[in-house]
């Protein structure tokens, strides 16, 4: 009896990142605030994974993972994503934020997208901001 691969659905990240792609296209004509792009990226991540890049700290990844991410190119990213059930291409080619999406795919693969890791990352971020001069509070919205 031969092993057969069961077909699986591929998540087309572009379907969740349309506002982000529109913002990137808009940057060709006008200045767009980095915060607006960050919010759109995070919204896409929340739609796909239920987590954002801010919910996972760098320290959770191994040195090997960091090295792999640092050396990642579009071709390898596209293959990596496809092997894990994701498509990084939209109607105009590779998504501009492909590297960040690969970060999220790797976090998912490593089992890092957990409520405990989210809470720890949010606490670390809050402590960082509170340590800054003239900061008296941090408001976190979801």
C-alpha positions in Angstrom: 0.0 0.0 0.0 1.5 3.3 -1.0 1.3 6.4 1.0 -0.8 9.1 -0.5 -0.8 12.7 0.3 -4.1 14.2 1.3 -4.9 17.5 -0.3 -5.0 20.4 2.0 -6.3 23.9 1.7 -3.7 26.7 1.2 -4.3 29.9 3.1 -3.8 32.8 0.7 -2.5 35.5 3.1 -3.2 38.1 0.4 -6.9 37.6 1.0 -6.4 38.9 4.6 -3.8 41.5 3.7 -5.7 43.6 1.1 -5.7 46.8 3.3 -2.0 46.3 3.9 -1.3 45.9 0.2 -3.4 49.0 -0.6 -1.3 51.0 1.9 2.0 49.8 0.3 0.7 50.8 -3.1 -0.3 54.2 -1.7 3.2 54.8 -0.4 4.3 55.1 -4.0 2.3 58.4 -4.2 2.1 59.8 -0.7 3.7 59.3 2.7 2.0 56.7 4.8 2.7 56.5 8.5 4.6 53.4 9.7 2.0 53.0 12.4 -0.7 52.6 9.8 1.3 49.9 8.0 2.0 48.2 11.3 -1.7 48.2 12.2 -2.7 46.8 8.8 0.0 44.1 9.1 -1.1 43.2 12.6 -4.7 43.1 11.5 -3.8 40.6 8.7 -1.9 38.5 11.2 -4.8 38.5 13.7 -7.1 37.4 10.9 -4.9 34.5 9.9 -3.4 33.3 13.2 -5.2 35.1 15.9 -1.9 36.6 17.0 0.4 39.4 15.9 4.1 39.7 15.6 4.1 41.6 18.9 2.8 38.5 20.7 6.1 36.6 20.2 9.4 37.9 21.5 12.7 37.4 19.7 14.1 35.3 22.6 11.6 32.5 21.9 13.3 31.7 18.6 16.6 29.7 18.6 19.8 31.2 17.2 19.3 28.8 14.3 15.9 30.2 13.6 17.2 33.8 13.7 20.0 32.8 11.3 17.5 31.2 9.0 15.2 34.2 9.1 18.2 36.6 8.5 19.2 34.7 5.4 15.6 34.3 4.1 15.0 35.4 0.5 11.8 35.6 -1.5 12.2 32.2 -3.2 12.9 30.3 0.0 10.1 32.2 1.8 7.6 31.2 -0.9 8.6 27.5 -0.7 8.6 27.6 3.2 5.2 29.1 3.3 3.7 26.7 0.8 5.1 23.7 2.7 3.2 25.0 5.7 -0.1 25.7 3.9 0.3 29.4 3.1 0.6 31.4 -0.1 2.6 34.7 0.0 1.6 35.9 -3.4 -1.1 38.3 -4.4 -2.3 39.5 -7.9 0.9 41.6 -8.3 3.5 39.2 -7.0 5.1 38.5 -3.7 3.5 40.3 -0.7 5.6 43.2 0.4 5.6 41.9 4.0 6.5 38.4 3.2 9.4 38.3 5.7 7.0 39.2 8.6 4.5 36.6 7.5 7.3 34.0 7.5 8.1 35.0 11.0 4.5 34.2 12.0 4.5 30.9 10.1 7.7 29.9 11.9 6.2 31.0 15.2 3.2 28.8 14.5 5.5 25.9 13.4 7.4 26.2 16.7 4.3 26.3 18.8 5.0 29.8 20.0 1.6 31.3 19.4 0.1 30.8 22.8 -1.8 32.9 25.3 1.1 32.6 27.8 3.7 33.9 25.3 1.3 36.7 24.3 0.9 37.8 27.9 4.7 37.7 28.5 5.4 39.6 25.3 2.8 42.3 26.2 4.2 42.6 29.8 7.7 43.0 28.4 6.6 45.7 26.0 4.7 47.5 28.7 7.7 47.4 31.0 9.9 48.7 28.2 7.6 51.7 27.6 7.1 52.4 31.3 10.9 52.5 31.8 11.1 55.4 29.2 11.3 58.9 30.7 8.0 60.9 30.8 5.8 57.8 30.3 3.1 57.4 33.0 1.0 54.7 31.5 0.5 52.3 28.6 -2.8 51.7 26.9 -3.1 48.5 25.0 -6.1 48.1 22.7 -7.4 45.0 20.9 
